[in-house]
Amino acid sequence: MGTAHAAKSATAESSASASGSASTSAGAALSAPASTPAPASTLVVGGAGSAPGRVQQLGASISLSATPSEVQTVADRVSRLAVSDGGFVQSSHVNVEQNAGEANLELSLPSAKLSGALAALGRLAPVRAESQSLQDITNTYNAAAQRLADATTERQALLRALAKASTEGQIDSLRERLSQNQGRITQARSALQTVSQHASAAEVEVTVVGDAHTRSEGFTLHRGLHDAGRVLVVTLVVLLIAAAILVPLALLLLALLTARRAWLRYRRERVLDAP
């Protein structure tokens, strides 16, 4: 009888200990901050076709003209422009030959800076062609966010159940379900992050085409004004240099003429005063 009573006491203590351990684990897990999906409004990108409350993925392609000898230079400037705008070059391939050349670059740029980046690319070289694309991914984002929210809600329910579990079987079963739930949360969070990255970054394809006739055929108003401005600057510099040389000479000649007139006047006065 005493042995049975001792066994029951040990079993009760073991169950209480397991329950207390589970409660402690559940309490610690419940105290961890839950991951809350970002609202779709925080990911809306700017653009002519953007709509409030929508999550959109932007893209663009632009083709630039250059002489074969300038293809590499223009490609390097495109790369530097991507970095300065907070993006990066995903891939780059440059092929330059004697009378032709071509560079193909794939850029990843912040969606909010896409319009400004395209304008800046157009100033590097004459634009042959340009296009932009927009894809609404709001439904994909909302679905990913909902999966994460559902998995997070399920985890909270499992933790509450674990805190109330009183047997080892219940505790083991709930811990197994929590482990599986953690995997679903990780997958859902990763999917949501991928969609968010698609919305925040725009993919831009840049092609630089090398053509020996680009200078004669690709003359644009912008390049003409740029060249005219350079001519005016050079002319102004020449005039300043000429003035720096001629002004001192003019002053010297004026001084010499003044001195000669004074000398002639002096001699004339001496002649007139002679007896």
Phi and psi in degrees as GROMACS dihedral restraints (atoms count N, CA, C in turn):
[ dihedral_restraints ]
;  ai    aj    ak    al  type     phi  dphi    fc
    3     4     5     6     1   -65.8    20    10
    4     5     6     7     1   -35.0    20    10
    6     7     8     9     1   -66.2    20    10
    7     8     9    10     1   -41.8    20    10
    9    10    11    12     1   -64.0    20    10
   10    11    12    13     1   -41.7    20    10
   12    13    14    15     1   -63.3    20    10
   13    14    15    16     1   -39.4    20    10
   15    16    17    18     1   -65.8    20    10
   16    17    18    19     1   -38.5    20    10
   18    19    20    21     1   -65.3    20    10
   19    20    21    22     1   -42.1    20    10
   21    22    23    24     1   -63.3    20    10
   22    23    24    25     1   -39.3    20    10
   24    25    26    27     1   -64.6    20    10
   25    26    27    28     1   -41.6    20    10
   27    28    29    30     1   -64.4    20    10
   28    29    30    31     1   -40.1    20    10
   30    31    32    33     1   -64.2    20    10
   31    32    33    34     1   -42.6    20    10
   33    34    35    36     1   -64.0    20    10
   34    35    36    37     1   -41.2    20    10
   36    37    38    39     1   -66.5    20    10
   37    38    39    40     1   -38.6    20    10
   39    40    41    42     1   -64.2    20    10
   40    41    42    43     1   -43.3    20    10
   42    43    44    45     1   -64.3    20    10
   43    44    45    46     1   -41.5    20    10
   45    46    47    48     1   -65.6    20    10
   46    47    48    49     1   -39.4    20    10
   48    49    50    51     1   -64.4    20    10
   49    50    51    52     1   -44.1    20    10
   51    52    53    54     1   -64.0    20    10
   52    53    54    55     1   -42.6    20    10
   54    55    56    57     1   -63.3    20    10
   55    56    57    58     1   -41.0    20    10
   57    58    59    60     1   -65.6    20    10
   58    59    60    61     1   -39.4    20    10
   60    61    62    63     1   -63.7    20    10
   61    62    63    64     1   -42.7    20    10
   63    64    65    66     1   -63.7    20    10
   64    65    66    67     1   -40.3    20    10
   66    67    68    69     1   -64.0    20    10
   67    68    69    70     1   -39.9    20    10
   69    70    71    72     1   -64.3    20    10
   70    71    72    73     1   -43.6    20    10
   72    73    74    75     1   -63.5    20    10
   73    74    75    76     1   -43.8    20    10
   75    76    77    78     1   -63.3    20    10
   76    77    78    79     1   -41.3    20    10
   78    79    80    81     1   -62.5    20    10
   79    80    81    82     1   -40.2    20    10
   81    82    83    84     1   -65.5    20    10
   82    83    84    85     1   -40.2    20    10
   84    85    86    87     1   -69.2    20    10
   85    86    87    88     1   -38.0    20    10
   87    88    89    90     1   -67.1    20    10
   88    89    90    91     1   -26.8    20    10
   90    91    92    93     1   -75.6    20    10
   91    92    93    94     1   -16.6    20    10
   93    94    95    96     1   -69.6    20    10
   94    95    96    97     1   139.7    20    10
   96    97    98    99     1   -67.3    20    10
   97    98    99   100     1   135.0    20    10
   99   100   101   102     1   -82.3    20    10
  100   101   102   103     1   145.7    20    10
  102   103   104   105     1   -80.9    20    10
  103   104   105   106     1   122.3    20    10
  105   106   107   108     1  -104.6    20    10
  106   107   108   109     1   125.3    20    10
  108   109   110   111     1   -61.8    20    10
  109   110   111   112     1   141.7    20    10
  111   112   113   114     1   -69.8    20    10
  112   113   114   115     1   138.1    20    10
  114   115   116   117     1   -64.7    20    10
  115   116   117   118     1   151.0    20    10
  117   118   119   120     1   -61.7    20    10
  118   119   120   121     1   -29.4    20    10
  120   121   122   123     1   -63.8    20    10
  121   122   123   124     1   -24.5    20    10
  123   124   125   126     1   -78.2    20    10
  124   125   126   127     1   -10.6    20    10
  126   127   128   129     1  -109.3    20    10
  127   128   129   130     1     4.3    20    10
  129   130   131   132     1   -66.8    20    10
  130   131   132   133     1   129.8    20    10
  132   133   134   135     1   -99.4    20    10
  133   134   135   136     1   154.3    20    10
  135   136   137   138     1   -80.2    20    10
  136   137   138   139     1   153.9    20    10
  138   139   140   141     1   164.3    20    10
  139   140   141   142     1   165.2    20    10
  141   142   143   144     1   -64.8    20    10
  142   143   144   145     1   -33.3    20    10
  144   145   146   147     1  -100.7    20    10
  145   146   147   148     1    10.8    20    10
  147   148   149   150     1   -76.4    20    10
  148   149   150   151     1   149.4    20    10
  150   151   152   153     1  -123.9    20    10
  151   152   153   154     1   145.5    20    10
  153   154   155   156     1   -60.8    20    10
  154   155   156   157     1   139.2    20    10
  156   157   158   159     1    77.5    20    10
  157   158   159   160     1     8.7    20    10
  159   160   161   162     1  -110.0    20    10
  160   161   162   163     1   147.9    20    10
  162   163   164   165     1  -106.0    20    10
  163   164   165   166     1   122.1    20    10
  165   166   167   168     1  -131.2    20    10
  166   167   168   169     1   146.3    20    10
  168   169   170   171     1  -107.7    20    10
  169   170   171   172     1   125.1    20    10
  171   172   173   174     1  -103.9    20    10
  172   173   174   175     1   153.1    20    10
  174   175   176   177     1  -153.6    20    10
  175   176   177   178     1   163.3    20    10
  177   178   179   180     1  -160.4    20    10
  178   179   180   181     1   160.4    20    10
  180   181   182   183     1  -140.7    20    10
  181   182   183   184     1   143.4    20    10
  183   184   185   186     1  -144.4    20    10
  184   185   186   187     1   139.2    20    10
  186   187   188   189     1  -117.9    20    10
  187   188   189   190     1   128.0    20    10
  189   190   191   192     1  -114.5    20    10
  190   191   192   193     1   151.6    20    10
  192   193   194   195     1  -105.1    20    10
  193   194   195   196     1   144.2    20    10
  195   196   197   198     1  -159.2    20    10
  196   197   198   199     1   161.1    20    10
  198   199   200   201     1   -72.8    20    10
  199   200   201   202     1   157.0    20    10
  201   202   203   204     1   -54.0    20    10
  202   203   204   205     1   -35.4    20    10
  204   205   206   207     1   -74.2    20    10
  205   206   207   208     1   -16.0    20    10
  207   208   209   210     1  -100.5    20    10
  208   209   210   211     1    -3.9    20    10
  210   211   212   213     1   -58.6    20    10
  211   212   213   214     1   -48.3    20    10
  213   214   215   216     1   -64.3    20    10
  214   215   216   217     1   -40.7    20    10
  216   217   218   219     1   -63.0    20    10
  217   218   219   220     1   -45.1    20    10
  219   220   221   222     1   -65.2    20    10
  220   221   222   223     1   -39.9    20    10
  222   223   224   225     1   -61.8    20    10
  223   224   225   226     1   -40.4    20    10
  225   226   227   228     1   -64.5    20    10
  226   227   228   229     1   -38.1    20    10
  228   229   230   231     1   -68.1    20    10
  229   230   231   232     1   -36.0    20    10
  231   232   233   234     1   -62.5    20    10
  232   233   234   235     1   -43.2    20    10
  234   235   236   237     1   -62.3    20    10
  235   236   237   238     1   -44.3    20    10
  237   238   239   240     1   -65.4    20    10
  238   239   240   241     1   -35.5    20    10
  240   241   242   243     1   -65.2    20    10
  241   242   243   244     1   -39.9    20    10
  243   244   245   246     1   -62.0    20    10
  244   245   246   247     1   -43.1    20    10
  246   247   248   249     1   -67.4    20    10
  247   248   249   250     1   -41.6    20    10
  249   250   251   252     1   -66.4    20    10
  250   251   252   253     1   -24.6    20    10
  252   253   254   255     1   -89.5    20    10
  253   254   255   256     1     6.4    20    10
  255   256   257   258     1    88.8    20    10
  256   257   258   259     1    13.3    20    10
  258   259   260   261     1  -110.8    20    10
  259   260   261   262     1  -158.5    20    10
  261   262   263   264     1  -157.7    20    10
  262   263   264   265     1   166.6    20    10
  264   265   266   267     1   -94.2    20    10
  265   266   267   268     1   117.2    20    10
  267   268   269   270     1   -75.4    20    10
  268   269   270   271     1   -40.6    20    10
  270   271   272   273     1  -155.1    20    10
  271   272   273   274     1   154.1    20    10
  273   274   275   276     1  -150.3    20    10
  274   275   276   277     1   133.4    20    10
  276   277   278   279     1  -140.5    20    10
  277   278   279   280     1   122.7    20    10
  279   280   281   282     1  -123.5    20    10
  280   281   282   283     1   129.5    20    10
  282   283   284   285     1  -130.6    20    10
  283   284   285   286     1   115.7    20    10
  285   286   287   288     1  -120.0    20    10
  286   287   288   289     1   128.1    20    10
  288   289   290   291     1  -119.7    20    10
  289   290   291   292     1  -173.8    20    10
  291   292   293   294     1   -66.5    20    10
  292   293   294   295     1   -48.0    20    10
  294   295   296   297     1  -114.5    20    10
  295   296   297   298     1    10.1    20    10
  297   298   299   300     1  -157.7    20    10
  298   299   300   301     1   169.5    20    10
  300   301   302   303     1  -178.7    20    10
  301   302   303   304     1   160.0    20    10
  303   304   305   306     1  -156.7    20    10
  304   305   306   307     1   142.5    20    10
  306   307   308   309     1  -128.6    20    10
  307   308   309   310     1   135.2    20    10
  309   310   311   312     1  -124.3    20    10
  310   311   312   313     1   121.9    20    10
  312   313   314   315     1  -128.1    20    10
  313   314   315   316     1   140.2    20    10
  315   316   317   318     1  -113.4    20    10
  316   317   318   319     1   119.2    20    10
  318   319   320   321     1  -110.0    20    10
  319   320   321   322     1   149.7    20    10
  321   322   323   324     1  -117.5    20    10
  322   323   324   325     1   114.3    20    10
  324   325   326   327     1  -124.1    20    10
  325   326   327   328     1   152.7    20    10
  327   328   329   330     1   -58.8    20    10
  328   329   330   331     1   131.8    20    10
  330   331   332   333     1   -57.7    20    10
  331   332   333   334     1   -35.5    20    10
  333   334   335   336     1   -66.5    20    10
  334   335   336   337     1   -20.1    20    10
  336   337   338   339     1  -106.4    20    10
  337   338   339   340     1    12.2    20    10
  339   340   341   342     1   -62.7    20    10
  340   341   342   343     1   -47.8    20    10
  342   343   344   345     1   -60.7    20    10
  343   344   345   346     1   -46.2    20    10
  345   346   347   348     1   -64.7    20    10
  346   347   348   349     1   -36.5    20    10
  348   349   350   351     1   -66.9    20    10
  349   350   351   352     1   -40.7    20    10
  351   352   353   354     1   -64.2    20    10
  352   353   354   355     1   -39.3    20    10
  354   355   356   357     1   -64.5    20    10
  355   356   357   358     1   -40.5    20    10
  357   358   359   360     1   -67.0    20    10
  358   359   360   361     1   -38.3    20    10
  360   361   362   363     1   -63.3    20    10
  361   362   363   364     1   -37.0    20    10
  363   364   365   366     1   -66.9    20    10
  364   365   366   367     1   -18.9    20    10
  366   367   368   369     1   -87.5    20    10
  367   368   369   370     1   -10.6    20    10
  369   370   371   372     1   -76.8    20    10
  370   371   372   373     1   -32.4    20    10
  372   373   374   375     1  -164.4    20    10
  373   374   375   376     1   161.6    20    10
  375   376   377   378     1   -57.5    20    10
  376   377   378   379     1   139.7    20    10
  378   379   380   381     1   -90.5    20    10
  379   380   381   382     1   124.1    20    10
  381   382   383   384     1   -86.5    20    10
  382   383   384   385     1   -41.7    20    10
  384   385   386   387     1  -158.2    20    10
  385   386   387   388     1   153.6    20    10
  387   388   389   390     1  -151.7    20    10
  388   389   390   391     1   139.2    20    10
  390   391   392   393     1  -146.7    20    10
  391   392   393   394     1   153.9    20    10
  393   394   395   396     1  -131.9    20    10
  394   395   396   397     1   150.6    20    10
  396   397   398   399     1  -131.8    20    10
  397   398   399   400     1   154.2    20    10
  399   400   401   402     1  -142.5    20    10
  400   401   402   403     1   128.1    20    10
  402   403   404   405     1  -126.4    20    10
  403   404   405   406     1   125.7    20    10
  405   406   407   408     1   -81.4    20    10
  406   407   408   409     1   122.0    20    10
  408   409   410   411     1  -120.6    20    10
  409   410   411   412     1    27.1    20    10
  411   412   413   414     1   -62.2    20    10
  412   413   414   415     1   -44.5    20    10
  414   415   416   417     1   -62.6    20    10
  415   416   417   418     1   -40.6    20    10
  417   418   419   420     1   -64.0    20    10
  418   419   420   421     1   -41.9    20    10
  420   421   422   423     1   -65.0    20    10
  421   422   423   424     1   -46.1    20    10
  423   424   425   426     1   -63.1    20    10
  424   425   426   427     1   -38.3    20    10
  426   427   428   429     1   -64.7    20    10
  427   428   429   430     1   -43.2    20    10
  429   430   431   432     1   -64.8    20    10
  430   431   432   433     1   -41.0    20    10
  432   433   434   435     1   -65.3    20    10
  433   434   435   436     1   -37.6    20    10
  435   436   437   438     1   -68.1    20    10
  436   437   438   439     1   -38.7    20    10
  438   439   440   441     1   -62.2    20    10
  439   440   441   442     1   -40.7    20    10
  441   442   443   444     1   -66.3    20    10
  442   443   444   445     1   -41.5    20    10
  444   445   446   447     1   -64.5    20    10
  445   446   447   448     1   -41.3    20    10
  447   448   449   450     1   -64.2    20    10
  448   449   450   451     1   -44.0    20    10
  450   451   452   453     1   -64.9    20    10
  451   452   453   454     1   -37.4    20    10
  453   454   455   456     1   -67.0    20    10
  454   455   456   457     1   -40.8    20    10
  456   457   458   459     1   -63.5    20    10
  457   458   459   460     1   -40.8    20    10
  459   460   461   462     1   -62.0    20    10
  460   461   462   463     1   -39.9    20    10
  462   463   464   465     1   -64.1    20    10
  463   464   465   466     1   -40.9    20    10
  465   466   467   468     1   -62.0    20    10
  466   467   468   469     1   -39.5    20    10
  468   469   470   471     1   -67.5    20    10
  469   470   471   472     1   -40.6    20    10
  471   472   473   474     1   -64.8    20    10
  472   473   474   475     1   -38.3    20    10
  474   475   476   477     1   -66.9    20    10
  475   476   477   478     1   -37.3    20    10
  477   478   479   480     1   -66.7    20    10
  478   479   480   481     1   -39.2    20    10
  480   481   482   483     1   -66.6    20    10
  481   482   483   484     1   -38.4    20    10
  483   484   485   486     1   -65.0    20    10
  484   485   486   487     1   -35.4    20    10
  486   487   488   489     1   -66.1    20    10
  487   488   489   490     1   -25.3    20    10
  489   490   491   492     1   -99.4    20    10
  490   491   492   493     1    -4.9    20    10
  492   493   494   495     1   -65.9    20    10
  493   494   495   496     1   142.7    20    10
  495   496   497   498     1  -122.3    20    10
  496   497   498   499     1   -10.2    20    10
  498   499   500   501     1  -119.5    20    10
  499   500   501   502     1   157.7    20    10
  501   502   503   504     1   -65.2    20    10
  502   503   504   505     1   -34.8    20    10
  504   505   506   507     1   -62.9    20    10
  505   506   507   508     1   -45.0    20    10
  507   508   509   510     1   -63.7    20    10
  508   509   510   511     1   -42.8    20    10
  510   511   512   513     1   -63.0    20    10
  511   512   513   514     1   -46.3    20    10
  513   514   515   516     1   -63.6    20    10
  514   515   516   517     1   -41.1    20    10
  516   517   518   519     1   -64.4    20    10
  517   518   519   520     1   -43.4    20    10
  519   520   521   522     1   -67.8    20    10
  520   521   522   523     1   -36.9    20    10
  522   523   524   525     1   -65.7    20    10
  523   524   525   526     1   -37.6    20    10
  525   526   527   528     1   -64.6    20    10
  526   527   528   529     1   -42.9    20    10
  528   529   530   531     1   -66.6    20    10
  529   530   531   532     1   -35.2    20    10
  531   532   533   534     1   -64.9    20    10
  532   533   534   535     1   -38.3    20    10
  534   535   536   537     1   -64.3    20    10
  535   536   537   538     1   -42.6    20    10
  537   538   539   540     1   -66.4    20    10
  538   539   540   541     1   -38.4    20    10
  540   541   542   543     1   -64.6    20    10
  541   542   543   544     1   -37.3    20    10
  543   544   545   546     1   -62.3    20    10
  544   545   546   547     1   -37.3    20    10
  546   547   548   549     1   -64.0    20    10
  547   548   549   550     1   -40.2    20    10
  549   550   551   552     1   -66.3    20    10
  550   551   552   553     1   -37.9    20    10
  552   553   554   555     1   -63.8    20    10
  553   554   555   556     1   -43.1    20    10
  555   556   557   558     1   -61.7    20    10
  556   557   558   559     1   -44.3    20    10
  558   559   560   561     1   -64.7    20    10
  559   560   561   562     1   -43.5    20    10
  561   562   563   564     1   -64.9    20    10
  562   563   564   565     1   -41.1    20    10
  564   565   566   567     1   -64.9    20    10
  565   566   567   568     1   -39.9    20    10
  567   568   569   570     1   -64.8    20    10
  568   569   570   571     1   -41.8    20    10
  570   571   572   573     1   -64.0    20    10
  571   572   573   574     1   -41.5    20    10
  573   574   575   576     1   -65.2    20    10
  574   575   576   577     1   -39.7    20    10
  576   577   578   579     1   -64.5    20    10
  577   578   579   580     1   -38.1    20    10
  579   580   581   582     1   -63.4    20    10
  580   581   582   583     1   -45.4    20    10
  582   583   584   585     1   -63.7    20    10
  583   584   585   586     1   -40.3    20    10
  585   586   587   588     1   -62.8    20    10
  586   587   588   589     1   -39.4    20    10
  588   589   590   591     1   -65.3    20    10
  589   590   591   592     1   -37.6    20    10
  591   592   593   594     1   -62.6    20    10
  592   593   594   595     1   -35.2    20    10
  594   595   596   597     1   -76.7    20    10
  595   596   597   598     1   -32.3    20    10
  597   598   599   600     1   -88.9    20    10
  598   599   600   601     1   -14.3    20    10
  600   601   602   603     1  -123.8    20    10
  601   602   603   604     1   137.3    20    10
  603   604   605   606     1  -107.4    20    10
  604   605   606   607     1   136.0    20    10
  606   607   608   609     1   -93.6    20    10
  607   608   609   610     1   127.7    20    10
  609   610   611   612     1  -124.2    20    10
  610   611   612   613     1   124.6    20    10
  612   613   614   615     1   -98.4    20    10
  613   614   615   616     1   123.9    20    10
  615   616   617   618     1  -117.9    20    10
  616   617   618   619     1   128.4    20    10
  618   619   620   621     1  -120.9    20    10
  619   620   621   622     1   127.1    20    10
  621   622   623   624     1  -111.3    20    10
  622   623   624   625     1   114.6    20    10
  624   625   626   627     1  -101.9    20    10
  625   626   627   628     1   122.3    20    10
  627   628   629   630     1   -89.6    20    10
  628   629   630   631     1   123.8    20    10
  630   631   632   633     1  -138.5    20    10
  631   632   633   634     1   130.3    20    10
  633   634   635   636     1   -64.6    20    10
  634   635   636   637     1   -20.8    20    10
  636   637   638   639     1   -98.7    20    10
  637   638   639   640     1    12.3    20    10
  639   640   641   642     1   -62.1    20    10
  640   641   642   643     1   -39.0    20    10
  642   643   644   645     1   -63.5    20    10
  643   644   645   646     1   -43.1    20    10
  645   646   647   648     1   -80.9    20    10
  646   647   648   649     1   -32.6    20    10
  648   649   650   651     1   -97.3    20    10
  649   650   651   652     1   -21.8    20    10
  651   652   653   654     1   -99.8    20    10
  652   653   654   655     1    20.1    20    10
  654   655   656   657     1   -68.4    20    10
  655   656   657   658     1   126.7    20    10
  657   658   659   660     1  -120.6    20    10
  658   659   660   661     1   164.5    20    10
  660   661   662   663     1   -61.7    20    10
  661   662   663   664     1   -40.3    20    10
  663   664   665   666     1   -61.6    20    10
  664   665   666   667     1   -46.2    20    10
  666   667   668   669     1   -66.7    20    10
  667   668   669   670     1   -36.5    20    10
  669   670   671   672     1   -63.2    20    10
  670   671   672   673     1   -44.2    20    10
  672   673   674   675     1   -64.0    20    10
  673   674   675   676     1   -38.1    20    10
  675   676   677   678     1   -62.1    20    10
  676   677   678   679     1   -45.8    20    10
  678   679   680   681     1   -65.8    20    10
  679   680   681   682     1   -39.5    20    10
  681   682   683   684     1   -62.4    20    10
  682   683   684   685     1   -39.7    20    10
  684   685   686   687     1   -62.5    20    10
  685   686   687   688     1   -39.3    20    10
  687   688   689   690     1   -65.1    20    10
  688   689   690   691     1   -38.8    20    10
  690   691   692   693     1   -63.0    20    10
  691   692   693   694     1   -41.9    20    10
  693   694   695   696     1   -64.8    20    10
  694   695   696   697     1   -38.3    20    10
  696   697   698   699     1   -64.9    20    10
  697   698   699   700     1   -44.2    20    10
  699   700   701   702     1   -63.0    20    10
  700   701   702   703     1   -41.8    20    10
  702   703   704   705     1   -61.6    20    10
  703   704   705   706     1   -42.7    20    10
  705   706   707   708     1   -63.5    20    10
  706   707   708   709     1   -40.4    20    10
  708   709   710   711     1   -63.7    20    10
  709   710   711   712     1   -42.0    20    10
  711   712   713   714     1   -62.3    20    10
  712   713   714   715     1   -42.1    20    10
  714   715   716   717     1   -64.3    20    10
  715   716   717   718     1   -39.3    20    10
  717   718   719   720     1   -65.0    20    10
  718   719   720   721     1   -41.5    20    10
  720   721   722   723     1   -64.2    20    10
  721   722   723   724     1   -43.1    20    10
  723   724   725   726     1   -62.4    20    10
  724   725   726   727     1   -41.5    20    10
  726   727   728   729     1   -64.2    20    10
  727   728   729   730     1   -38.7    20    10
  729   730   731   732     1   -63.5    20    10
  730   731   732   733     1   -28.5    20    10
  732   733   734   735     1   -88.1    20    10
  733   734   735   736     1   -43.7    20    10
  735   736   737   738     1   -75.9    20    10
  736   737   738   739     1   -34.6    20    10
  738   739   740   741     1   -62.0    20    10
  739   740   741   742     1   -47.3    20    10
  741   742   743   744     1   -62.2    20    10
  742   743   744   745     1   -37.8    20    10
  744   745   746   747     1   -63.8    20    10
  745   746   747   748     1   -41.7    20    10
  747   748   749   750     1   -63.2    20    10
  748   749   750   751     1   -41.0    20    10
  750   751   752   753     1   -64.3    20    10
  751   752   753   754     1   -39.1    20    10
  753   754   755   756     1   -65.3    20    10
  754   755   756   757     1   -44.0    20    10
  756   757   758   759     1   -62.6    20    10
  757   758   759   760     1   -39.6    20    10
  759   760   761   762     1   -63.4    20    10
  760   761   762   763     1   -40.8    20    10
  762   763   764   765     1   -64.6    20    10
  763   764   765   766     1   -40.5    20    10
  765   766   767   768     1   -64.8    20    10
  766   767   768   769     1   -42.8    20    10
  768   769   770   771     1   -64.3    20    10
  769   770   771   772     1   -40.2    20    10
  771   772   773   774     1   -63.9    20    10
  772   773   774   775     1   -42.9    20    10
  774   775   776   777     1   -64.9    20    10
  775   776   777   778     1   -39.3    20    10
  777   778   779   780     1   -65.1    20    10
  778   779   780   781     1   -43.6    20    10
  780   781   782   783     1   -61.9    20    10
  781   782   783   784     1   -39.8    20    10
  783   784   785   786     1   -65.8    20    10
  784   785   786   787     1   -38.0    20    10
  786   787   788   789     1   -65.8    20    10
  787   788   789   790     1   -43.6    20    10
  789   790   791   792     1   -64.2    20    10
  790   791   792   793     1   -40.5    20    10
  792   793   794   795     1   -64.1    20    10
  793   794   795   796     1   -38.8    20    10
  795   796   797   798     1   -63.6    20    10
  796   797   798   799     1   -44.0    20    10
  798   799   800   801     1   -65.9    20    10
  799   800   801   802     1   -40.6    20    10
  801   802   803   804     1   -63.7    20    10
  802   803   804   805     1   -39.9    20    10
  804   805   806   807     1   -66.4    20    10
  805   806   807   808     1   -36.0    20    10
  807   808   809   810     1   -67.0    20    10
  808   809   810   811     1   -36.9    20    10
  810   811   812   813     1   -66.5    20    10
  811   812   813   814     1   -42.5    20    10
  813   814   815   816     1   -67.5    20    10
  814   815   816   817     1   -29.9    20    10
  816   817   818   819     1   -84.7    20    10
  817   818   819   820     1   -11.9    20    10
  819   820   821   822     1   -67.2    20    10
  820   821   822   823     1   143.6    20    10
